[in-house]
Structure formats: structure tokens, C-alpha cells
Amino acid sequence: MTIRVLLVDDHAMMRAGLKALLEAAGISVVGEAGDGRAALQRTIELKPDVVVMDISMPDMNGIEAARLLREKCPATRVVMLSMHSSSEHVFRAFEAGAAGYLLKESAGEEAEAAVRAVHGGNRYISSAIAPPESAAQTHAEHASPLDSLTARERQVLQLVVEGKSSAEIAKLVFLSRKSVESYRSRLMKKLDISDVPALVKFAILHGITPPD
């Protein structure tokens, strides 16, 4: 039985490389997306067996998309693709519902194995990083500032640092402008950050939004 995969990355060249690699291995790439919001829509439409998804993407990052996919498409398995190897990123990926964690630098050698492993009901994690259990222990000892934010606050955070106005964010997340401004004020207070440039640095550091 052919494994059906959806590729999600905001870089077209990365998607093209993974597609060529997976299809050469007999795995069918049924679709592509460039951000988490599109990934959710495409997964609902295509019902792939596996989604290989970048963490740092515009509009909606892979962590938040994985949370929503777990709720709306529980049969689809997610392999998180990332340049980040920190325990925080690994913990957040598996906590959000990912079944695999693949480093971009290892994707050429490990993508096929990762897809086949999670499709078979197993976990997969790149050999160069600590296992989820170790990441969870490290996370417990050094909690992330993101833990203090709600899912909605994390969503607003990403859109704010990407330069969207309160009115634009309100349309995207189906809230009033006043509510968006309230979320923005609350999250900045929780993070003890007083200006947008510092918020941008924080978001990039924690993989909320891509650096470019």
C-alpha cells in the first residue's frame, strides 16, 4: 500500500527536494503547502497518511498547525521538520501531537525512514538529537516562556511579529479588533516584553516565526 504524504514548508526548493527523494523511494506526495493554515486545509481535503511539516513558517507555524491537525485529522501522522535541535522545540513538537521529529540537515538521509516509521505507528526522531523523554525532562527543569501563553495568545503573537495590524489579525482569527489588542497586551505583559522588535527576536528564537 502506497504511503500518501503532504509536504509543508515555506521554501519551495525544500519541498521540491523532499518530493523527489520520497517519490524515488515509492512514497506518493499528494500535495504541498507553504504555511500551517494551508496545511490544515489541504490535510482536510486530501486526507494524507503523513504530513511532513516545517516548524517555522509564516501565518501559522508548524507547532500550532500540529495541534489543530491532532483535533481535526487524528488519523494523519505528523513528522515535524526543523533546523532546531533544542529540547524545547522537540518537547513542544511531541506535546502538540507530532509522531516524528526530523532535522533539516538530516532530511536527505532520514526522510524516508521517518515517514515509514510514523506510518507504521512508531515514533521517529533524528539520531542527532535527544529522545522525547529527555527533552521532556529538560523542559520540566527549564520551562519555556511560551508555556505561560494560551493557544490564542501564541497565534496573535505570530501574526503581530509578522507585521499584521490588529484589524488584519482580527479578520484572520475571527475576533474583534478590541479582542486582538487585548490579547496582544496580555501576551507582552506575560513575556515581560515592552516593544515589537524584542517580541520579534523572541518569536524567532523560539521557532514561532521564520527568521526571513
N, C-alpha and C positions, 0 to 999 in steps of 0.2 A: 504494500500500500504506500503510495507516494505521500510524503510529508508536505503540507501546504504552508508556506511561510509568507508573512507580511514583513517588509523591511521598513524601519522608521529611523530616519536620520536627516538632519537639516543640510547635510552635504551630499549632493547628487553623486559625486565621484565615489564616496564611501559606499553608497547604496549600489552603484554600478559594480564596484569591486566585489562586494559580498554576493550580489546576484550571480555574477559569473562563477564565483567559487562554489556556491551552493548548487547551482544548476549543473555544473560539471560533475557534482557528486550525486546527481539524481534526485535532488530536492527541488520541488517546484516553488518558485517565487510568484505568488499570485497577485501581489500588489505592493505599492510603496506609498510612503507618506513622509512629510517633512517636519511635522510637529506633533505633539501629543494629542491635540484636539482632532486633527485629521486622522491620527492613528485610531482613535476611538471610533470615529465614523466609519473608517474603512474596515475595521475589525467587525463591527456590527453587520456591515454589508457583505463581507467576503467570508466571515467565519473561518479564518485560518487556524491551523493546528498550533502554530507557534508564531509569536511576534518577537522579532529581534529589534530592540529599540534603544536608541541613544538616551542617556540621562539628560545632558544639557542641550535643550532645544528651545527655540523661541515660542512664545504664546502659551504653551503648556509643556512643562518638562516631563521627562520620562517617568519620574517617580510618581507624580500626581496622576499621570495617564495610567500607570500600572494599577494604582488604587481603584480607579474607575473601571478599568478592564476586569479586575477581580470581581467587582459587583455585577457588571453588565454582561460579561462574557466569561464566566467561570471555567468553561471547558478549554479556553485558549491559554496556552502556557507562554510565559514571557521570559525571554533572555535579555537581561539588561546589558547594554553595550556602553562602555565608558573608558575615558582616559584616566579616571580617578581610581586609585587603589586603596584609599584610606578606609579605615574601619567604619567611619561614619557613613560613607557612601554605600559600602557593602551592606551594613546593617539596615539602612533606610530602604535599599532596593528589596531585600528579602522581606522586610516588615511590610512593604507595600504590596507584596504578593508575587514578586518575581520568583521564578524557579531556577534561574541561572544568572551568572554574572561573568561577563566576558570583557577582558581588557582589549581596547582597540589595537594595541601593539601586538597582541597575540591572536587577533581575529583571523588572520590568514591561515594559521596553523590549527586553530581550535574551533572555528565557527561550525563546521560540520559536526564535530563531536558534541558541541554544546546543544545544537538543535536536536540531534538524535537522542541525546541523554534526557532532555526535558520532555521530548515527545514520548519517551518510554516511561515517563512517570518518575524520573530521577532528578536530583539536583545536579547542577554543574557550576563549577567556579574555577576561574583561571588558576593554574598552578602557581602563579607568581604572587598570589595574594592569600591572606589568611582566610580560613573557613568561616562560615557564618557564625558558628558558635563562639569563636574567638572574637569576631567583630562585635557580637552582642555583648560579650563580657567587657570589652574595651569601651563600648558605647555606654554601658551601665556605669562604668567608673568615670567616664568623661562625657557627660551628657551634652548633646548639641543644643545650641540656642534655638534651633528650629523646633525642638520638642515643645517649646512654650507657645508655638503658633498653632492655630486651628487650620484645617484644610483650606477654608475660605481665605484666611489671612495669608497663607502661603501663595494662594492663587493671585490675590491682589498684589502681593509683594513682587511677584514675577512681572506682572503687567506694568507696575509702576516703574521698575528699574529698566524696562524696555522702552520707556518714554511715552507711554499712553496716558492721555488725560483722564481725569475722573469720569468725564462724560463718555469717553470711548470704552473705558473699563466697565462702566455701568451697562452698556449695551452688550458687551461680550459675556458678562456673568449674570445678566438679568437681575440687576439690583438698581436701586435709585442712586443718583449721584451722591446724595447725602450719606447713604449707607456706605458707599465706597470710601468716601472721605473719612468716615468713622473707622472703618477697618484699617485704612492707611495710618491714621493717627495712633490707633491702638497697637498695631504691629511695630511701629517705630518706637513706641514707648516700651514695649516688651523687650525689644532688642537693644534698647538704650542707644539708639542711633538718631541723630537730630537732622541730618541732611541727606539728600538723594545721592550725591557722589559716594558717601560712605555706605549707603544702602546698596549701591551697585557693586562695590567691592565685596561686600558681604555675600551678595547673591552669586557672584562669580565663584568666590572661594568655596561656597557650599553646593555648587553644581545646580543652583536654581535656574540659571540662565547661561547661555554660552558666552564666552569672552568676546566674540566678534559679532 
